[in-house]
Amino acid sequence: MAQVLEFKLPDLGEGLTEAEIVRWLVQVGDVVAVDQPVVEVETAKAMVEVPCPYGGVVTARFGEEGTELPVGAPLITVAVGAPASDAEAGAGAGTGGSGNVLVGYGTSEAPARRRRVRSTRPEPAVTVAVDGTAPMVPVAPVAPVAPVAPVAAVTPVAPASSAAPAEGPGGPVPVISPLVRRLARENGLDLRELTGSGPEGLILRADVENALRVAVPREEAAQAAQQPAAPSALAGGRRVPLKGVRGAVADKLSRSRREIPDATCWVDADATELMRARTAMNAAGGPKISLLALLARICTAALARFPELNSTVDQAAREVVQFDQVHLGFAAQTERGLVVPVVRDAQARDAEGLTAEFARLTEAGRQGRLTPAELTGGTFTLNNYGVFGVDGSTPIINHPEAAMLGVGRIVPRPWVHEGELAVRQVVQLSLTFDHRVCDGGTAGGFLRHVADCVEQPAVLLRTL
């Protein structure tokens, strides 16, 4: 006898609360194996293939491609324990649990069957909690699907704290996420007036944000009606929603500006000797060394001297937390927008190892395959905006870090070298830092050490 299990969108980690369905990898009626990817989703940080922890026959899918679902919303239902012929076709499908493939789900054994509890509410659809412990929110399938085999009815019990649909005079409001209800409550928005864009009319966070974005207070609307429309309003502007990567970047930069009292200092440096050193390294054979890797090596050496800048501020404890390891983020522009992959333990890597890791993460960013873990946890950021053909910038610190080194383009310029005017390869370096973690003397000392290493790479030998 088969049992239908409902697989919900898992917690993808790093505080992500929702994801957009990019591409379904299975169809209704397909046989799936344990831990087989069933859908590709896009979060605010990365593209992720989500594997299903159960094996069996897909009986329903929830949400079309392009739909944004909150964490905990149903993705698919799978009939497990099907007849032998179906089980053989599944190439190992079964009710055995998967490992902890992603944060928030994965089982160590087959889920326990729920005990039927008498309820005064209408009988929900047949569902079983994925992890076998916590009850889930009953949600009906998007479209009816012919059952694969008789299914034992299971009725989940929603505790008082669960994210069950809110009740109101007009009937239940289809809301799962408590974040959505709180957002509406804080802004005085009646959810009964909204039409959800999710499966079965589920109200998503995007629906609430869209309603708040277009809502105009009555007094402002009255004033606008008495005034002639502005020419720009008549021209018909185009609205671009701040969501996905762009929305995440906007939120992070806004938070950085609100919380961090930043300051910027900069200096011009003669990079001629650094460029010659790189040319000599690459001429010696072996893998090519990138300029970014040499700059990263200089950064880690400077942070060893000035550890105040490899830190973060714990506002609750009113403490500055200095890190022993340097997890170096670097800004990379991709088709999905700006991303900041993180090189773990950069202080322990040589120029060759840094070059290889930069190349790997950059390629993964271009393909949209960076994982949330590869995009978070940085302690210092290196921003090479010179690739855009600009000389200088005052970048916004990548919250919650304490500093960012910016590197402009390296171009031939007149420079006084050994007492004579010469044409040299000159670069502008800028350091934006959190003034809470250090004063200008520390920031200036760090930047000066970086400039000295750029001008005289042999200075690095003192720290090797």
C-alpha positions as CSV (number, residue, x, y, z in Angstrom):
1,M,0.0,0.0,0.0
2,A,1.4,3.4,-1.0
3,Q,1.6,6.4,1.2
4,V,1.6,10.0,-0.1
5,L,4.3,12.2,1.4
6,E,4.4,15.9,0.9
7,F,7.8,17.5,0.5
8,K,8.0,21.2,1.4
9,L,10.5,23.9,0.4
10,P,13.3,23.4,2.9
11,D,15.3,26.0,4.8
12,L,18.1,26.7,2.4
13,G,20.2,28.4,5.2
14,E,21.5,31.9,5.9
15,G,18.1,33.2,7.0
16,L,16.5,32.8,3.5
17,T,12.7,32.8,3.8
18,E,11.6,32.3,0.2
19,A,12.7,31.1,-3.2
20,E,11.5,31.4,-6.8
21,I,10.9,28.3,-8.9
22,V,13.2,28.5,-11.9
23,R,12.8,25.1,-13.5
24,W,11.0,21.9,-12.7
25,L,13.2,18.8,-13.1
26,V,10.4,16.3,-12.8
27,Q,6.8,15.9,-14.1
28,V,3.8,14.4,-12.4
29,G,4.0,10.7,-12.8
30,D,7.8,10.5,-12.9
31,V,9.5,8.1,-10.6
32,V,12.2,9.7,-8.4
33,A,14.9,8.2,-6.3
34,V,15.9,9.3,-2.8
35,D,17.9,12.6,-2.9
36,Q,17.2,13.2,-6.6
37,P,17.0,16.9,-7.6
38,V,13.3,17.7,-8.4
39,V,13.4,21.5,-8.8
40,E,15.8,24.3,-9.4
41,V,15.1,27.4,-7.3
42,E,16.6,30.9,-7.1
43,T,17.1,32.5,-3.7
44,A,18.4,35.9,-3.0
45,K,21.9,34.4,-2.9
46,A,22.2,31.6,-5.4
47,M,20.6,29.1,-7.7
48,V,20.0,25.8,-5.9
49,E,18.9,22.4,-7.1
50,V,16.6,21.0,-4.4
51,P,16.7,17.2,-3.9
52,C,13.7,15.3,-2.5
53,P,14.4,13.1,0.5
54,Y,11.9,10.4,-0.6
55,G,11.7,8.0,-3.5
56,G,8.5,7.1,-5.3
57,V,6.1,8.5,-7.9
58,V,5.4,12.2,-8.2
59,T,1.7,12.7,-7.8
60,A,1.5,16.6,-7.7
61,R,3.6,19.7,-8.1
62,F,2.9,23.0,-6.4
63,G,3.7,26.2,-8.2
64,E,4.6,27.1,-11.8
65,E,8.0,28.3,-13.0
66,G,8.4,31.9,-11.9
67,T,6.3,31.4,-8.7
68,E,7.9,32.6,-5.5
69,L,7.3,30.3,-2.5
70,P,8.0,30.8,1.2
71,V,10.1,28.3,3.1
72,G,7.8,25.6,4.3
73,A,5.4,25.8,1.4
74,P,4.7,22.4,-0.4
75,L,6.8,21.6,-3.5
76,I,5.7,18.1,-4.5
77,T,3.8,15.1,-3.2
78,V,5.4,11.6,-3.7
79,A,3.7,8.3,-3.4
80,V,6.1,5.9,-1.7
81,G,5.8,2.2,-1.0
82,A,4.3,1.6,-4.5
83,P,3.9,-1.9,-6.1
84,A,7.1,-3.8,-6.9
85,S,7.1,-2.8,-10.6
86,D,7.0,0.8,-9.7
87,A,9.7,0.4,-7.0
88,E,12.0,-1.3,-9.5
89,A,11.6,1.5,-12.0
90,G,12.5,4.0,-9.3
91,A,16.2,2.7,-9.2
92,G,16.4,2.6,-5.5
93,A,13.3,4.6,-4.6
94,G,11.8,3.9,-1.3
95,T,10.7,5.2,2.1
96,G,14.2,5.2,3.5
97,G,15.3,8.6,4.8
98,S,18.0,10.7,3.1
99,G,20.9,12.5,4.7
100,N,20.9,16.2,5.7
101,V,21.2,17.3,2.1
102,L,20.2,20.9,2.8
103,V,19.6,22.8,6.0
104,G,16.3,22.1,7.6
105,Y,15.4,18.7,6.1
106,G,16.6,15.2,5.5
107,T,15.8,12.2,7.6
108,S,17.6,9.4,9.2
109,E,14.8,6.9,9.0
110,A,11.3,6.5,7.5
111,P,8.9,9.1,8.9
112,A,6.5,8.0,11.6
113,R,2.9,7.7,10.8
114,R,0.7,10.4,12.2
115,R,-2.0,9.6,14.7
116,R,-5.4,10.6,13.7
117,V,-6.8,13.3,16.0
118,R,-10.4,14.4,15.9
119,S,-10.8,18.0,14.8
120,T,-13.7,20.4,14.3
121,R,-12.1,21.9,11.2
122,P,-12.7,20.5,7.7
123,E,-10.7,17.4,6.8
124,P,-7.5,18.5,5.1
125,A,-5.6,16.9,2.2
126,V,-3.5,13.8,3.1
127,T,-0.1,15.0,4.2
128,V,2.8,13.8,6.3
129,A,5.5,16.0,7.9
130,V,8.8,15.6,6.0
131,D,11.0,15.2,9.1
132,G,8.6,12.9,10.9
133,T,8.5,15.1,14.0
134,A,6.9,18.5,13.4
135,P,3.3,18.8,12.1
136,M,3.0,20.6,8.8
137,V,0.4,23.0,7.4
138,P,-2.3,21.3,5.3
139,V,-2.3,22.7,1.8
140,A,-4.5,21.2,-1.0
141,P,-2.7,20.2,-4.3
142,V,-2.9,22.6,-7.2
143,A,-4.6,20.1,-9.4
144,P,-6.2,16.7,-8.7
145,V,-4.0,13.8,-9.6
146,A,-5.2,10.2,-9.9
147,P,-4.0,8.2,-6.9
148,V,-1.2,5.7,-7.6
149,A,-2.4,3.4,-4.9
150,P,-4.8,3.5,-1.9
151,V,-3.4,5.9,0.7
152,A,-3.9,5.8,4.4
153,A,-5.4,9.1,5.6
154,V,-3.3,11.1,7.9
155,T,-4.4,14.3,9.6
156,P,-1.8,16.7,10.8
157,V,-2.5,18.6,13.9
158,A,-1.6,22.3,13.9
159,P,-0.3,23.7,17.2
160,A,-1.2,27.1,18.3
161,S,2.2,28.5,17.1
162,S,2.0,27.0,13.6
163,A,1.8,29.1,10.5
164,A,-1.8,28.2,9.8
165,P,-4.0,30.4,7.6
166,A,-5.3,33.4,9.4
167,E,-9.1,33.4,10.1
168,G,-11.3,36.4,9.5
169,P,-14.9,37.4,9.1
170,G,-14.6,36.5,5.4
171,G,-13.2,33.0,6.0
172,P,-9.7,31.7,6.2
173,V,-6.9,33.7,4.6
174,P,-4.5,31.6,2.6
175,V,-1.2,32.6,4.3
176,I,1.5,30.2,5.5
177,S,4.4,32.4,6.4
178,P,4.3,34.2,9.7
179,L,6.6,36.8,8.2
180,V,3.9,37.6,5.6
181,R,1.3,38.1,8.3
182,R,3.6,40.3,10.4
183,L,4.5,42.4,7.4
184,A,0.9,43.0,6.7
185,R,0.0,43.7,10.3
186,E,2.8,46.2,10.8
187,N,1.7,48.1,7.7
188,G,-2.0,48.0,8.5
189,L,-2.8,45.9,5.4
190,D,-5.9,43.6,5.4
191,L,-4.9,40.3,3.9
192,R,-8.5,39.5,3.1
193,E,-8.4,42.2,0.4
194,L,-5.5,40.5,-1.4
195,T,-5.5,37.8,-4.1
196,G,-2.5,35.5,-3.7
197,S,-0.3,34.6,-6.6
198,G,0.9,31.4,-5.0
199,P,-0.6,27.9,-5.4
200,E,-4.3,27.7,-4.6
201,G,-4.3,31.5,-4.1
202,L,-1.6,31.4,-1.4
203,I,-0.6,34.9,-0.4
204,L,3.2,35.4,-0.7
205,R,5.5,38.0,0.7
206,A,5.8,39.5,-2.8
207,D,2.0,40.0,-2.9
208,V,2.1,42.0,0.3
209,E,5.1,44.0,-0.8
210,N,3.4,44.8,-4.1
211,A,0.2,45.9,-2.4
212,L,2.2,48.2,0.0
213,R,4.2,49.6,-3.0
214,V,1.1,50.7,-4.9
215,A,-0.9,51.8,-1.9
216,V,-1.3,55.6,-1.5
217,P,-2.7,57.2,1.6
218,R,-6.1,58.7,1.0
219,E,-5.0,62.2,2.0
220,E,-2.1,62.0,-0.5
221,A,-4.4,60.7,-3.2
222,A,-6.8,63.6,-2.6
223,Q,-4.0,66.1,-2.9
224,A,-2.7,64.5,-6.0
225,A,-6.1,64.7,-7.6
226,Q,-6.2,68.4,-7.2
227,Q,-2.8,68.9,-8.8
228,P,-1.9,68.5,-12.5
229,A,-0.1,65.3,-13.2
230,A,3.7,65.5,-13.6
231,P,5.1,65.0,-17.1
232,S,7.0,62.0,-15.9
233,A,3.9,60.3,-14.6
234,L,2.2,60.8,-18.0
235,A,5.2,59.3,-19.8
236,G,4.5,55.9,-18.4
237,G,7.4,54.7,-16.3
238,R,8.6,51.2,-15.9
239,R,8.7,49.5,-12.4
240,V,11.4,47.0,-11.7
241,P,10.7,45.0,-8.5
242,L,13.6,44.7,-6.1
243,K,13.7,41.0,-5.6
244,G,16.2,38.1,-5.9
245,V,19.8,39.1,-5.9
246,R,19.0,42.8,-6.6
247,G,16.7,42.9,-3.7
248,A,19.2,41.2,-1.4
249,V,21.9,43.6,-2.4
250,A,19.6,46.6,-1.8
251,D,18.7,45.4,1.7
252,K,22.3,44.7,2.6
253,L,23.7,48.0,1.3
254,S,20.9,50.0,3.0
255,R,21.6,48.2,6.3
256,S,25.3,49.0,5.9
257,R,24.6,52.7,5.4
258,R,22.3,52.7,8.4
259,E,24.5,50.9,10.9
260,I,28.1,51.5,9.9
261,P,29.8,54.9,10.4
262,D,32.2,54.5,7.5
263,A,35.1,56.6,6.4
264,T,37.4,56.3,3.3
265,C,41.0,57.1,2.7
266,W,43.0,56.6,-0.5
267,V,46.4,56.7,-2.0
268,D,48.1,56.5,-5.4
269,A,50.7,53.8,-5.8
270,D,53.3,52.9,-8.4
271,A,52.4,49.3,-9.5
272,T,55.1,49.0,-12.0
273,E,57.2,46.6,-9.9
274,L,54.2,44.5,-9.0
275,M,53.3,44.0,-12.7
276,R,56.9,43.1,-13.5
277,A,56.9,40.5,-10.6
278,R,53.7,39.0,-12.0
279,T,55.2,38.8,-15.5
280,A,58.3,37.1,-14.1
281,M,56.2,34.5,-12.1
282,N,54.2,33.6,-15.2
283,A,57.3,33.3,-17.3
284,A,58.8,30.8,-14.9
285,G,56.3,28.1,-15.9
286,G,53.4,26.5,-14.1
287,P,49.9,27.8,-13.6
288,K,49.5,31.5,-14.4
289,I,49.2,33.9,-11.4
290,S,46.4,36.5,-11.5
291,L,46.8,40.1,-10.4
292,L,43.8,39.6,-8.1
293,A,45.6,36.8,-6.3
294,L,48.7,39.0,-5.7
295,L,46.5,41.8,-4.4
296,A,44.7,39.2,-2.1
297,R,48.1,38.0,-0.8
298,I,49.0,41.6,0.0
299,C,45.7,42.1,1.8
300,T,46.2,39.1,4.0
301,A,49.7,40.2,4.9
302,A,48.4,43.7,5.8
303,L,45.5,42.2,7.9
304,A,48.1,40.2,9.9
305,R,49.6,43.5,10.8
306,F,46.3,45.4,11.4
307,P,43.8,42.7,12.6
308,E,41.4,45.5,13.7
309,L,40.2,45.6,10.1
310,N,39.5,41.9,10.0
311,S,36.6,42.1,12.4
312,T,32.9,42.9,13.0
313,V,30.9,44.8,15.5
314,D,28.6,43.0,17.9
315,Q,26.2,45.8,18.6
316,A,24.2,43.8,21.2
317,A,27.3,43.1,23.3
318,R,29.0,46.4,22.3
319,E,32.1,44.5,21.4
320,V,34.5,44.3,18.4
321,V,35.0,40.7,17.3
322,Q,38.4,40.1,15.6
323,F,38.8,37.0,13.5
324,D,41.8,34.7,13.3
325,Q,41.1,33.6,9.8
326,V,40.7,35.8,6.8
327,H,37.7,34.8,4.7
328,L,38.2,37.1,1.8
329,G,35.3,38.2,-0.3
330,F,35.7,39.6,-3.7
331,A,33.2,41.5,-5.8
332,A,32.2,39.9,-9.1
333,Q,29.8,41.2,-11.7
334,T,27.5,38.5,-13.2
335,E,24.4,38.4,-15.4
336,R,22.4,38.0,-12.2
337,G,24.0,41.2,-10.7
338,L,26.8,41.8,-8.2
339,V,27.8,38.9,-6.1
340,V,30.6,38.6,-3.5
341,P,32.0,35.0,-3.3
342,V,34.2,34.2,-0.3
343,V,37.6,32.5,-0.4
344,R,37.9,30.6,2.9
345,D,41.1,30.8,4.9
346,A,42.7,33.1,2.3
347,Q,45.6,33.7,4.7
348,A,46.7,30.1,4.4
349,R,46.8,30.1,0.5
350,D,49.7,31.0,-1.7
351,A,49.3,33.1,-4.9
352,E,48.8,29.9,-7.0
353,G,46.1,28.6,-4.7
354,L,44.3,31.9,-4.6
355,T,44.3,32.2,-8.4
356,A,42.7,28.8,-8.7
357,E,40.0,29.5,-6.1
358,F,39.2,32.9,-7.6
359,A,38.8,31.3,-11.0
360,R,36.5,28.5,-9.6
361,L,34.3,30.9,-7.7
362,T,34.1,33.4,-10.6
363,E,33.0,30.7,-13.1
364,A,30.4,29.3,-10.6
365,G,29.1,32.9,-10.2
366,R,28.8,33.3,-14.0
367,Q,26.8,30.1,-14.2
368,G,24.6,31.0,-11.2
369,R,25.9,27.9,-9.3
370,L,27.3,29.6,-6.2
371,T,25.9,28.1,-3.0
372,P,24.8,30.2,-0.1
373,A,27.8,29.0,1.9
374,E,30.1,30.4,-0.8
375,L,28.4,33.8,-0.7
376,T,28.4,34.4,3.1
377,G,30.8,34.4,6.0
378,G,33.3,36.9,4.7
379,T,35.5,38.9,7.1
380,F,37.1,41.4,4.6
381,T,36.3,42.3,1.0
382,L,38.6,43.1,-2.0
383,N,36.9,45.1,-4.7
384,N,38.7,45.4,-8.0
385,Y,36.5,48.0,-9.7
386,G,39.4,48.8,-12.1
387,V,37.9,46.2,-14.4
388,F,35.2,48.7,-15.2
389,G,37.7,51.2,-16.4
390,V,37.5,53.6,-13.4
391,D,40.2,55.0,-11.1
392,G,38.5,55.4,-7.8
393,S,35.5,54.7,-5.7
394,T,34.1,55.0,-2.2
395,P,32.5,51.5,-1.9
396,I,29.9,50.6,0.7
397,I,31.1,48.1,3.3
398,N,29.8,44.6,2.9
399,H,27.8,44.3,6.2
400,P,28.7,43.0,8.8
401,E,32.4,43.3,7.8
402,A,34.5,46.2,9.0
403,A,36.4,47.2,5.9
404,M,36.8,46.9,2.1
405,L,39.9,47.6,-0.1
406,G,39.1,49.1,-3.5
407,V,41.5,48.9,-6.4
408,G,41.2,51.1,-9.5
409,R,42.6,50.5,-13.0
410,I,46.3,50.3,-13.5
411,V,47.3,52.8,-16.2
412,P,50.5,54.6,-17.4
413,R,50.9,58.0,-15.8
414,P,53.7,60.5,-15.3
415,W,55.4,59.7,-11.9
416,V,58.5,60.9,-10.1
417,H,60.7,57.8,-9.9
418,E,64.1,58.0,-8.3
419,G,64.1,61.7,-8.6
420,E,63.2,61.8,-12.2
421,L,59.9,62.1,-14.1
422,A,59.0,58.9,-15.8
423,V,56.0,57.0,-17.1
424,R,54.9,54.4,-14.6
425,Q,52.0,52.0,-14.0
426,V,49.9,53.8,-11.4
427,V,46.9,52.6,-9.4
428,Q,44.6,54.3,-6.9
429,L,43.9,52.3,-3.8
430,S,41.0,53.2,-1.4
431,L,40.1,51.8,2.0
432,T,36.6,52.2,3.4
433,F,36.4,51.2,7.0
434,D,34.1,51.1,10.0
435,H,35.3,53.9,12.3
436,R,34.0,52.0,15.3
437,V,36.7,49.3,15.0
438,C,39.7,51.7,14.6
439,D,40.8,55.2,14.1
440,G,42.4,56.9,11.0
441,G,45.9,56.0,12.2
442,T,45.2,52.2,11.9
443,A,43.4,52.6,8.6
444,G,46.1,54.7,7.2
445,G,48.8,52.3,8.4
446,F,47.0,49.4,6.7
447,L,46.6,51.3,3.4
448,R,50.2,52.5,3.5
449,H,51.4,48.9,4.0
450,V,49.3,47.7,1.0
451,A,50.7,50.5,-1.1
452,D,54.3,49.7,-0.1
453,C,53.8,46.1,-1.1
454,V,52.4,47.1,-4.4
455,E,55.3,49.4,-5.1
456,Q,57.9,47.0,-3.7
457,P,56.7,43.4,-3.8
458,A,59.9,42.3,-1.9
459,V,58.3,43.8,1.2
460,L,56.0,40.7,1.2
461,L,59.1,38.5,1.9
462,R,59.1,39.8,5.5
463,T,55.8,38.1,6.1
464,L,56.3,34.8,4.1
